[in-house]
Every structure is written in structure tokens, then in C-alpha cells.
């Protein structure tokens, strides 16, 4: 998973996701952080 793949899935929320990733310092190699990021992305829908 990376930012580009994530924003392809959640195209309408790219700015929100970028802010969340920047504020939370998401490590795309950390499974738990990716789960939390996905949960946040789904909550935007």
C-alpha cells in the first residue's frame, strides 16, 4: 500500500488523506497504521 494506491481508491478524499498521513506520520510498512488509515478513509465515505 502506498499513497498513490490509496488515493486511487478514495479519489474524492485525497486532500483529507494527505492531511491525515502528514499529521499522523503514517509508516506504510506498519500494518496497524495502514488499518487505522483505511478505517479513517472509510469513515469519510
mmCIF entry with sequence, helices, sheets and N, C-alpha, C, O atoms, coordinates in Angstrom:
data_MODEL
# 
_entry.id   MODEL 
# 
_entity.id                         1 
_entity.type                       polymer 
_entity.pdbx_number_of_molecules   1 
# 
_entity_poly.entity_id                      1 
_entity_poly.type                           'polypeptide(L)' 
_entity_poly.nstd_linkage                   no 
_entity_poly.nstd_monomer                   no 
_entity_poly.pdbx_seq_one_letter_code       
;(UNK)(UNK)(UNK)(UNK)(UNK)(UNK)(UNK)(UNK)(UNK)(UNK)(UNK)(UNK)(UNK)(UNK)(UNK)(UNK)
(UNK)(UNK)(UNK)(UNK)(UNK)(UNK)(UNK)(UNK)(UNK)(UNK)(UNK)(UNK)(UNK)(UNK)(UNK)(UNK)
(UNK)(UNK)(UNK)(UNK)(UNK)(UNK)(UNK)(UNK)(UNK)(UNK)(UNK)(UNK)(UNK)
;
_entity_poly.pdbx_seq_one_letter_code_can   XXXXXXXXXXXXXXXXXXXXXXXXXXXXXXXXXXXXXXXXXXXXX 
_entity_poly.pdbx_strand_id                 A 
# 
loop_
_entity_poly_seq.entity_id 
_entity_poly_seq.num 
_entity_poly_seq.mon_id 
_entity_poly_seq.hetero 
1 1  UNK n 
1 2  UNK n 
1 3  UNK n 
1 4  UNK n 
1 5  UNK n 
1 6  UNK n 
1 7  UNK n 
1 8  UNK n 
1 9  UNK n 
1 10 UNK n 
1 11 UNK n 
1 12 UNK n 
1 13 UNK n 
1 14 UNK n 
1 15 UNK n 
1 16 UNK n 
1 17 UNK n 
1 18 UNK n 
1 19 UNK n 
1 20 UNK n 
1 21 UNK n 
1 22 UNK n 
1 23 UNK n 
1 24 UNK n 
1 25 UNK n 
1 26 UNK n 
1 27 UNK n 
1 28 UNK n 
1 29 UNK n 
1 30 UNK n 
1 31 UNK n 
1 32 UNK n 
1 33 UNK n 
1 34 UNK n 
1 35 UNK n 
1 36 UNK n 
1 37 UNK n 
1 38 UNK n 
1 39 UNK n 
1 40 UNK n 
1 41 UNK n 
1 42 UNK n 
1 43 UNK n 
1 44 UNK n 
1 45 UNK n 
# 
_struct_asym.id          A 
_struct_asym.entity_id   1 
# 
loop_
_struct_conf.conf_type_id 
_struct_conf.id 
_struct_conf.pdbx_PDB_helix_id 
_struct_conf.beg_label_comp_id 
_struct_conf.beg_label_asym_id 
_struct_conf.beg_label_seq_id 
_struct_conf.pdbx_beg_PDB_ins_code 
_struct_conf.end_label_comp_id 
_struct_conf.end_label_asym_id 
_struct_conf.end_label_seq_id 
_struct_conf.pdbx_end_PDB_ins_code 
_struct_conf.beg_auth_comp_id 
_struct_conf.beg_auth_asym_id 
_struct_conf.beg_auth_seq_id 
_struct_conf.end_auth_comp_id 
_struct_conf.end_auth_asym_id 
_struct_conf.end_auth_seq_id 
_struct_conf.pdbx_PDB_helix_class 
_struct_conf.details 
_struct_conf.pdbx_PDB_helix_length 
HELX_P HELX_P1 AA1 UNK A 3  ? UNK A 9  ? UNK A 3  UNK A 9  1 ? 7  
HELX_P HELX_P2 AA2 UNK A 11 ? UNK A 13 ? UNK A 11 UNK A 13 5 ? 3  
HELX_P HELX_P3 AA3 UNK A 14 ? UNK A 24 ? UNK A 14 UNK A 24 1 ? 11 
HELX_P HELX_P4 AA4 UNK A 31 ? UNK A 44 ? UNK A 31 UNK A 44 1 ? 14 
# 
_struct_conf_type.id          HELX_P 
_struct_conf_type.criteria    ? 
_struct_conf_type.reference   ? 
# 
loop_
_atom_site.group_PDB 
_atom_site.id 
_atom_site.type_symbol 
_atom_site.label_atom_id 
_atom_site.label_alt_id 
_atom_site.label_comp_id 
_atom_site.label_asym_id 
_atom_site.label_entity_id 
_atom_site.label_seq_id 
_atom_site.pdbx_PDB_ins_code 
_atom_site.Cartn_x 
_atom_site.Cartn_y 
_atom_site.Cartn_z 
_atom_site.occupancy 
_atom_site.B_iso_or_equiv 
_atom_site.pdbx_formal_charge 
_atom_site.auth_seq_id 
_atom_site.auth_comp_id 
_atom_site.auth_asym_id 
_atom_site.auth_atom_id 
_atom_site.pdbx_PDB_model_num 
ATOM 1   N N  . UNK A 1 1  ? 0.863   -1.171 0.000  1.00 0.00 ? 1  UNK A N  1 
ATOM 2   C CA . UNK A 1 1  ? 0.000   0.000  0.000  1.00 0.00 ? 1  UNK A CA 1 
ATOM 3   C C  . UNK A 1 1  ? 0.904   1.227  0.000  1.00 0.00 ? 1  UNK A C  1 
ATOM 4   O O  . UNK A 1 1  ? 1.925   1.267  0.687  1.00 0.00 ? 1  UNK A O  1 
ATOM 5   N N  . UNK A 1 2  ? 0.512   2.217  -0.777 1.00 0.00 ? 2  UNK A N  1 
ATOM 6   C CA . UNK A 1 2  ? 1.201   3.497  -0.758 1.00 0.00 ? 2  UNK A CA 1 
ATOM 7   C C  . UNK A 1 2  ? 0.164   4.599  -0.993 1.00 0.00 ? 2  UNK A C  1 
ATOM 8   O O  . UNK A 1 2  ? -1.009  4.317  -1.240 1.00 0.00 ? 2  UNK A O  1 
ATOM 9   N N  . UNK A 1 3  ? 0.601   5.833  -0.915 1.00 0.00 ? 3  UNK A N  1 
ATOM 10  C CA . UNK A 1 3  ? -0.319  6.965  -1.031 1.00 0.00 ? 3  UNK A CA 1 
ATOM 11  C C  . UNK A 1 3  ? -1.047  6.969  -2.365 1.00 0.00 ? 3  UNK A C  1 
ATOM 12  O O  . UNK A 1 3  ? -2.249  7.230  -2.409 1.00 0.00 ? 3  UNK A O  1 
ATOM 13  N N  . UNK A 1 4  ? -0.353  6.688  -3.435 1.00 0.00 ? 4  UNK A N  1 
ATOM 14  C CA . UNK A 1 4  ? -0.967  6.709  -4.770 1.00 0.00 ? 4  UNK A CA 1 
ATOM 15  C C  . UNK A 1 4  ? -2.069  5.663  -4.887 1.00 0.00 ? 4  UNK A C  1 
ATOM 16  O O  . UNK A 1 4  ? -3.151  5.955  -5.397 1.00 0.00 ? 4  UNK A O  1 
ATOM 17  N N  . UNK A 1 5  ? -1.804  4.459  -4.424 1.00 0.00 ? 5  UNK A N  1 
ATOM 18  C CA . UNK A 1 5  ? -2.820  3.399  -4.476 1.00 0.00 ? 5  UNK A CA 1 
ATOM 19  C C  . UNK A 1 5  ? -4.031  3.770  -3.624 1.00 0.00 ? 5  UNK A C  1 
ATOM 20  O O  . UNK A 1 5  ? -5.176  3.560  -4.025 1.00 0.00 ? 5  UNK A O  1 
ATOM 21  N N  . UNK A 1 6  ? -3.765  4.316  -2.462 1.00 0.00 ? 6  UNK A N  1 
ATOM 22  C CA . UNK A 1 6  ? -4.854  4.699  -1.566 1.00 0.00 ? 6  UNK A CA 1 
ATOM 23  C C  . UNK A 1 6  ? -5.726  5.790  -2.184 1.00 0.00 ? 6  UNK A C  1 
ATOM 24  O O  . UNK A 1 6  ? -6.952  5.723  -2.105 1.00 0.00 ? 6  UNK A O  1 
ATOM 25  N N  . UNK A 1 7  ? -5.108  6.780  -2.792 1.00 0.00 ? 7  UNK A N  1 
ATOM 26  C CA . UNK A 1 7  ? -5.888  7.870  -3.384 1.00 0.00 ? 7  UNK A CA 1 
ATOM 27  C C  . UNK A 1 7  ? -6.586  7.443  -4.671 1.00 0.00 ? 7  UNK A C  1 
ATOM 28  O O  . UNK A 1 7  ? -7.553  8.084  -5.085 1.00 0.00 ? 7  UNK A O  1 
ATOM 29  N N  . UNK A 1 8  ? -6.119  6.382  -5.307 1.00 0.00 ? 8  UNK A N  1 
ATOM 30  C CA . UNK A 1 8  ? -6.864  5.838  -6.440 1.00 0.00 ? 8  UNK A CA 1 
ATOM 31  C C  . UNK A 1 8  ? -8.181  5.224  -5.974 1.00 0.00 ? 8  UNK A C  1 
ATOM 32  O O  . UNK A 1 8  ? -9.180  5.263  -6.692 1.00 0.00 ? 8  UNK A O  1 
ATOM 33  N N  . UNK A 1 9  ? -8.177  4.667  -4.787 1.00 0.00 ? 9  UNK A N  1 
ATOM 34  C CA . UNK A 1 9  ? -9.386  4.060  -4.228 1.00 0.00 ? 9  UNK A CA 1 
ATOM 35  C C  . UNK A 1 9  ? -10.325 5.146  -3.693 1.00 0.00 ? 9  UNK A C  1 
ATOM 36  O O  . UNK A 1 9  ? -11.536 5.079  -3.900 1.00 0.00 ? 9  UNK A O  1 
ATOM 37  N N  . UNK A 1 10 ? -9.770  6.129  -3.017 1.00 0.00 ? 10 UNK A N  1 
ATOM 38  C CA . UNK A 1 10 ? -10.562 7.188  -2.376 1.00 0.00 ? 10 UNK A CA 1 
ATOM 39  C C  . UNK A 1 10 ? -10.287 8.523  -3.065 1.00 0.00 ? 10 UNK A C  1 
ATOM 40  O O  . UNK A 1 10 ? -9.792  9.459  -2.438 1.00 0.00 ? 10 UNK A O  1 
ATOM 41  N N  . UNK A 1 11 ? -10.605 8.606  -4.335 1.00 0.00 ? 11 UNK A N  1 
ATOM 42  C CA . UNK A 1 11 ? -10.283 9.790  -5.157 1.00 0.00 ? 11 UNK A CA 1 
ATOM 43  C C  . UNK A 1 11 ? -10.870 11.089 -4.618 1.00 0.00 ? 11 UNK A C  1 
ATOM 44  O O  . UNK A 1 11 ? -10.244 12.143 -4.731 1.00 0.00 ? 11 UNK A O  1 
ATOM 45  N N  . UNK A 1 12 ? -12.050 11.028 -4.043 1.00 0.00 ? 12 UNK A N  1 
ATOM 46  C CA . UNK A 1 12 ? -12.726 12.239 -3.586 1.00 0.00 ? 12 UNK A CA 1 
ATOM 47  C C  . UNK A 1 12 ? -12.164 12.787 -2.275 1.00 0.00 ? 12 UNK A C  1 
ATOM 48  O O  . UNK A 1 12 ? -12.552 13.873 -1.844 1.00 0.00 ? 12 UNK A O  1 
ATOM 49  N N  . UNK A 1 13 ? -11.263 12.055 -1.643 1.00 0.00 ? 13 UNK A N  1 
ATOM 50  C CA . UNK A 1 13 ? -10.773 12.452 -0.321 1.00 0.00 ? 13 UNK A CA 1 
ATOM 51  C C  . UNK A 1 13 ? -9.254  12.582 -0.257 1.00 0.00 ? 13 UNK A C  1 
ATOM 52  O O  . UNK A 1 13 ? -8.654  12.449 0.810  1.00 0.00 ? 13 UNK A O  1 
ATOM 53  N N  . UNK A 1 14 ? -8.646  12.840 -1.394 1.00 0.00 ? 14 UNK A N  1 
ATOM 54  C CA . UNK A 1 14 ? -7.188  12.908 -1.468 1.00 0.00 ? 14 UNK A CA 1 
ATOM 55  C C  . UNK A 1 14 ? -6.609  13.926 -0.471 1.00 0.00 ? 14 UNK A C  1 
ATOM 56  O O  . UNK A 1 14 ? -5.649  13.618 0.235  1.00 0.00 ? 14 UNK A O  1 
ATOM 57  N N  . UNK A 1 15 ? -7.178  15.112 -0.412 1.00 0.00 ? 15 UNK A N  1 
ATOM 58  C CA . UNK A 1 15 ? -6.659  16.162 0.481  1.00 0.00 ? 15 UNK A CA 1 
ATOM 59  C C  . UNK A 1 15 ? -6.793  15.756 1.949  1.00 0.00 ? 15 UNK A C  1 
ATOM 60  O O  . UNK A 1 15 ? -5.872  15.961 2.740  1.00 0.00 ? 15 UNK A O  1 
ATOM 61  N N  . UNK A 1 16 ? -7.948  15.176 2.312  1.00 0.00 ? 16 UNK A N  1 
ATOM 62  C CA . UNK A 1 16 ? -8.149  14.721 3.697  1.00 0.00 ? 16 UNK A CA 1 
ATOM 63  C C  . UNK A 1 16 ? -7.133  13.632 4.067  1.00 0.00 ? 16 UNK A C  1 
ATOM 64  O O  . UNK A 1 16 ? -6.566  13.639 5.160  1.00 0.00 ? 16 UNK A O  1 
ATOM 65  N N  . UNK A 1 17 ? -6.919  12.712 3.147  1.00 0.00 ? 17 UNK A N  1 
ATOM 66  C CA . UNK A 1 17 ? -5.983  11.623 3.420  1.00 0.00 ? 17 UNK A CA 1 
ATOM 67  C C  . UNK A 1 17 ? -4.555  12.136 3.541  1.00 0.00 ? 17 UNK A C  1 
ATOM 68  O O  . UNK A 1 17 ? -3.804  11.684 4.405  1.00 0.00 ? 17 UNK A O  1 
ATOM 69  N N  . UNK A 1 18 ? -4.179  13.071 2.687  1.00 0.00 ? 18 UNK A N  1 
ATOM 70  C CA . UNK A 1 18 ? -2.832  13.632 2.776  1.00 0.00 ? 18 UNK A CA 1 
ATOM 71  C C  . UNK A 1 18 ? -2.623  14.324 4.120  1.00 0.00 ? 18 UNK A C  1 
ATOM 72  O O  . UNK A 1 18 ? -1.576  14.162 4.747  1.00 0.00 ? 18 UNK A O  1 
ATOM 73  N N  . UNK A 1 19 ? -3.615  15.093 4.564  1.00 0.00 ? 19 UNK A N  1 
ATOM 74  C CA . UNK A 1 19 ? -3.518  15.756 5.868  1.00 0.00 ? 19 UNK A CA 1 
ATOM 75  C C  . UNK A 1 19 ? -3.378  14.731 6.992  1.00 0.00 ? 19 UNK A C  1 
ATOM 76  O O  . UNK A 1 19 ? -2.540  14.888 7.880  1.00 0.00 ? 19 UNK A O  1 
ATOM 77  N N  . UNK A 1 20 ? -4.197  13.688 6.949  1.00 0.00 ? 20 UNK A N  1 
ATOM 78  C CA . UNK A 1 20 ? -4.159  12.649 7.983  1.00 0.00 ? 20 UNK A CA 1 
ATOM 79  C C  . UNK A 1 20 ? -2.792  11.958 7.998  1.00 0.00 ? 20 UNK A C  1 
ATOM 80  O O  . UNK A 1 20 ? -2.214  11.737 9.062  1.00 0.00 ? 20 UNK A O  1 
ATOM 81  N N  . UNK A 1 21 ? -2.287  11.626 6.828  1.00 0.00 ? 21 UNK A N  1 
ATOM 82  C CA . UNK A 1 21 ? -0.994  10.948 6.728  1.00 0.00 ? 21 UNK A CA 1 
ATOM 83  C C  . UNK A 1 21 ? 0.126   11.852 7.251  1.00 0.00 ? 21 UNK A C  1 
ATOM 84  O O  . UNK A 1 21 ? 1.012   11.390 7.970  1.00 0.00 ? 21 UNK A O  1 
ATOM 85  N N  . UNK A 1 22 ? 0.088   13.121 6.896  1.00 0.00 ? 22 UNK A N  1 
ATOM 86  C CA . UNK A 1 22 ? 1.110   14.064 7.363  1.00 0.00 ? 22 UNK A CA 1 
ATOM 87  C C  . UNK A 1 22 ? 1.054   14.260 8.872  1.00 0.00 ? 22 UNK A C  1 
ATOM 88  O O  . UNK A 1 22 ? 2.090   14.257 9.537  1.00 0.00 ? 22 UNK A O  1 
ATOM 89  N N  . UNK A 1 23 ? -0.143  14.428 9.414  1.00 0.00 ? 23 UNK A N  1 
ATOM 90  C CA . UNK A 1 23 ? -0.294  14.670 10.854 1.00 0.00 ? 23 UNK A CA 1 
ATOM 91  C C  . UNK A 1 23 ? 0.038   13.432 11.676 1.00 0.00 ? 23 UNK A C  1 
ATOM 92  O O  . UNK A 1 23 ? 0.570   13.538 12.781 1.00 0.00 ? 23 UNK A O  1 
ATOM 93  N N  . UNK A 1 24 ? -0.276  12.257 11.135 1.00 0.00 ? 24 UNK A N  1 
ATOM 94  C CA . UNK A 1 24 ? -0.089  11.009 11.881 1.00 0.00 ? 24 UNK A CA 1 
ATOM 95  C C  . UNK A 1 24 ? 1.244   10.334 11.588 1.00 0.00 ? 24 UNK A C  1 
ATOM 96  O O  . UNK A 1 24 ? 1.570   9.317  12.201 1.00 0.00 ? 24 UNK A O  1 
ATOM 97  N N  . UNK A 1 25 ? 2.010   10.882 10.666 1.00 0.00 ? 25 UNK A N  1 
ATOM 98  C CA . UNK A 1 25 ? 3.306   10.308 10.278 1.00 0.00 ? 25 UNK A CA 1 
ATOM 99  C C  . UNK A 1 25 ? 3.163   8.811  9.986  1.00 0.00 ? 25 UNK A C  1 
ATOM 100 O O  . UNK A 1 25 ? 3.851   7.976  10.572 1.00 0.00 ? 25 UNK A O  1 
ATOM 101 N N  . UNK A 1 26 ? 2.257   8.502  9.070  1.00 0.00 ? 26 UNK A N  1 
ATOM 102 C CA . UNK A 1 26 ? 1.953   7.111  8.728  1.00 0.00 ? 26 UNK A CA 1 
ATOM 103 C C  . UNK A 1 26 ? 3.170   6.439  8.105  1.00 0.00 ? 26 UNK A C  1 
ATOM 104 O O  . UNK A 1 26 ? 3.805   6.971  7.195  1.00 0.00 ? 26 UNK A O  1 
ATOM 105 N N  . UNK A 1 27 ? 3.472   5.254  8.627  1.00 0.00 ? 27 UNK A N  1 
ATOM 106 C CA . UNK A 1 27 ? 4.520   4.404  8.069  1.00 0.00 ? 27 UNK A CA 1 
ATOM 107 C C  . UNK A 1 27 ? 3.807   3.327  7.244  1.00 0.00 ? 27 UNK A C  1 
ATOM 108 O O  . UNK A 1 27 ? 3.127   2.466  7.802  1.00 0.00 ? 27 UNK A O  1 
ATOM 109 N N  . UNK A 1 28 ? 3.961   3.375  5.933  1.00 0.00 ? 28 UNK A N  1 
ATOM 110 C CA . UNK A 1 28 ? 3.255   2.442  5.050  1.00 0.00 ? 28 UNK A CA 1 
ATOM 111 C C  . UNK A 1 28 ? 3.760   1.012  5.167  1.00 0.00 ? 28 UNK A C  1 
ATOM 112 O O  . UNK A 1 28 ? 3.224   0.117  4.513  1.00 0.00 ? 28 UNK A O  1 
ATOM 113 N N  . UNK A 1 29 ? 4.776   0.779  5.982  1.00 0.00 ? 29 UNK A N  1 
ATOM 114 C CA . UNK A 1 29 ? 5.255   -0.574 6.252  1.00 0.00 ? 29 UNK A CA 1 
ATOM 115 C C  . UNK A 1 29 ? 4.678   -1.135 7.551  1.00 0.00 ? 29 UNK A C  1 
ATOM 116 O O  . UNK A 1 29 ? 4.914   -2.296 7.886  1.00 0.00 ? 29 UNK A O  1 
ATOM 117 N N  . UNK A 1 30 ? 3.931   -0.321 8.275  1.00 0.00 ? 30 UNK A N  1 
ATOM 118 C CA . UNK A 1 30 ? 3.330   -0.729 9.548  1.00 0.00 ? 30 UNK A CA 1 
ATOM 119 C C  . UNK A 1 30 ? 1.864   -1.106 9.315  1.00 0.00 ? 30 UNK A C  1 
ATOM 120 O O  . UNK A 1 30 ? 1.028   -0.246 9.037  1.00 0.00 ? 30 UNK A O  1 
ATOM 121 N N  . UNK A 1 31 ? 1.574   -2.381 9.431  1.00 0.00 ? 31 UNK A N  1 
ATOM 122 C CA . UNK A 1 31 ? 0.235   -2.892 9.138  1.00 0.00 ? 31 UNK A CA 1 
ATOM 123 C C  . UNK A 1 31 ? -0.836  -2.228 9.988  1.00 0.00 ? 31 UNK A C  1 
ATOM 124 O O  . UNK A 1 31 ? -1.900  -1.886 9.472  1.00 0.00 ? 31 UNK A O  1 
ATOM 125 N N  . UNK A 1 32 ? -0.584  -2.040 11.265 1.00 0.00 ? 32 UNK A N  1 
ATOM 126 C CA . UNK A 1 32 ? -1.579  -1.432 12.155 1.00 0.00 ? 32 UNK A CA 1 
ATOM 127 C C  . UNK A 1 32 ? -1.881  0.002  11.729 1.00 0.00 ? 32 UNK A C  1 
ATOM 128 O O  . UNK A 1 32 ? -3.039  0.419  11.757 1.00 0.00 ? 32 UNK A O  1 
ATOM 129 N N  . UNK A 1 33 ? -0.877  0.749  11.342 1.00 0.00 ? 33 UNK A N  1 
ATOM 130 C CA . UNK A 1 33 ? -1.100  2.120  10.887 1.00 0.00 ? 33 UNK A CA 1 
ATOM 131 C C  . UNK A 1 33 ? -1.894  2.145  9.585  1.00 0.00 ? 33 UNK A C  1 
ATOM 132 O O  . UNK A 1 33 ? -2.711  3.042  9.378  1.00 0.00 ? 33 UNK A O  1 
ATOM 133 N N  . UNK A 1 34 ? -1.665  1.178  8.714  1.00 0.00 ? 34 UNK A N  1 
ATOM 134 C CA . UNK A 1 34 ? -2.429  1.099  7.463  1.00 0.00 ? 34 UNK A CA 1 
ATOM 135 C C  . UNK A 1 34 ? -3.886  0.775  7.750  1.00 0.00 ? 34 UNK A C  1 
ATOM 136 O O  . UNK A 1 34 ? -4.781  1.331  7.115  1.00 0.00 ? 34 UNK A O  1 
ATOM 137 N N  . UNK A 1 35 ? -4.131  -0.119 8.698  1.00 0.00 ? 35 UNK A N  1 
ATOM 138 C CA . UNK A 1 35 ? -5.516  -0.438 9.093  1.00 0.00 ? 35 UNK A CA 1 
ATOM 139 C C  . UNK A 1 35 ? -6.209  0.811  9.615  1.00 0.00 ? 35 UNK A C  1 
ATOM 140 O O  . UNK A 1 35 ? -7.348  1.086  9.240  1.00 0.00 ? 35 UNK A O  1 
ATOM 141 N N  . UNK A 1 36 ? -5.542  1.564  10.470 1.00 0.00 ? 36 UNK A N  1 
ATOM 142 C CA . UNK A 1 36 ? -6.118  2.792  11.013 1.00 0.00 ? 36 UNK A CA 1 
ATOM 143 C C  . UNK A 1 36 ? -6.372  3.815  9.911  1.00 0.00 ? 36 UNK A C  1 
ATOM 144 O O  . UNK A 1 36 ? -7.394  4.501  9.921  1.00 0.00 ? 36 UNK A O  1 
ATOM 145 N N  . UNK A 1 37 ? -5.459  3.915  8.978  1.00 0.00 ? 37 UNK A N  1 
ATOM 146 C CA . UNK A 1 37 ? -5.616  4.830  7.844  1.00 0.00 ? 37 UNK A CA 1 
ATOM 147 C C  . UNK A 1 37 ? -6.818  4.414  6.992  1.00 0.00 ? 37 UNK A C  1 
ATOM 148 O O  . UNK A 1 37 ? -7.616  5.261  6.592  1.00 0.00 ? 37 UNK A O  1 
ATOM 149 N N  . UNK A 1 38 ? -6.945  3.140  6.719  1.00 0.00 ? 38 UNK A N  1 
ATOM 150 C CA . UNK A 1 38 ? -8.087  2.653  5.931  1.00 0.00 ? 38 UNK A CA 1 
ATOM 151 C C  . UNK A 1 38 ? -9.402  2.889  6.661  1.00 0.00 ? 38 UNK A C  1 
ATOM 152 O O  . UNK A 1 38 ? -10.394 3.279  6.046  1.00 0.00 ? 38 UNK A O  1 
ATOM 153 N N  . UNK A 1 39 ? -9.413  2.658  7.959  1.00 0.00 ? 39 UNK A N  1 
ATOM 154 C CA . UNK A 1 39 ? -10.624 2.935  8.739  1.00 0.00 ? 39 UNK A CA 1 
ATOM 155 C C  . UNK A 1 39 ? -11.005 4.407  8.647  1.00 0.00 ? 39 UNK A C  1 
ATOM 156 O O  . UNK A 1 39 ? -12.181 4.744  8.508  1.00 0.00 ? 39 UNK A O  1 
ATOM 157 N N  . UNK A 1 40 ? -10.010 5.275  8.725  1.00 0.00 ? 40 UNK A N  1 
ATOM 158 C CA . UNK A 1 40 ? -10.273 6.707  8.587  1.00 0.00 ? 40 UNK A CA 1 
ATOM 159 C C  . UNK A 1 40 ? -10.828 7.008  7.186  1.00 0.00 ? 40 UNK A C  1 
ATOM 160 O O  . UNK A 1 40 ? -11.798 7.754  7.051  1.00 0.00 ? 40 UNK A O  1 
ATOM 161 N N  . UNK A 1 41 ? -10.225 6.438  6.164  1.00 0.00 ? 41 UNK A N  1 
ATOM 162 C CA . UNK A 1 41 ? -10.661 6.680  4.782  1.00 0.00 ? 41 UNK A CA 1 
ATOM 163 C C  . UNK A 1 41 ? -12.102 6.210  4.592  1.00 0.00 ? 41 UNK A C  1 
ATOM 164 O O  . UNK A 1 41 ? -12.903 6.905  3.966  1.00 0.00 ? 41 UNK A O  1 
ATOM 165 N N  . UNK A 1 42 ? -12.434 5.045  5.122  1.00 0.00 ? 42 UNK A N  1 
ATOM 166 C CA . UNK A 1 42 ? -13.808 4.545  5.006  1.00 0.00 ? 42 UNK A CA 1 
ATOM 167 C C  . UNK A 1 42 ? -14.789 5.430  5.770  1.00 0.00 ? 42 UNK A C  1 
ATOM 168 O O  . UNK A 1 42 ? -15.948 5.557  5.376  1.00 0.00 ? 42 UNK A O  1 
ATOM 169 N N  . UNK A 1 43 ? -14.334 6.032  6.847  1.00 0.00 ? 43 UNK A N  1 
ATOM 170 C CA . UNK A 1 43 ? -15.247 6.907  7.621  1.00 0.00 ? 43 UNK A CA 1 
ATOM 171 C C  . UNK A 1 43 ? -15.581 8.182  6.858  1.00 0.00 ? 43 UNK A C  1 
ATOM 172 O O  . UNK A 1 43 ? -16.569 8.845  7.176  1.00 0.00 ? 43 UNK A O  1 
ATOM 173 N N  . UNK A 1 44 ? -14.782 8.538  5.861  1.00 0.00 ? 44 UNK A N  1 
ATOM 174 C CA . UNK A 1 44 ? -15.038 9.731  5.046  1.00 0.00 ? 44 UNK A CA 1 
ATOM 175 C C  . UNK A 1 44 ? -16.131 9.501  4.012  1.00 0.00 ? 44 UNK A C  1 
ATOM 176 O O  . UNK A 1 44 ? -16.736 10.455 3.522  1.00 0.00 ? 44 UNK A O  1 
ATOM 177 N N  . UNK A 1 45 ? -16.381 8.253  3.683  1.00 0.00 ? 45 UNK A N  1 
ATOM 178 C CA . UNK A 1 45 ? -17.363 7.920  2.634  1.00 0.00 ? 45 UNK A CA 1 
ATOM 179 C C  . UNK A 1 45 ? -18.769 8.243  3.066  1.00 0.00 ? 45 UNK A C  1 
ATOM 180 O O  . UNK A 1 45 ? -19.714 8.026  2.307  1.00 0.00 ? 45 UNK A O  1 
# 
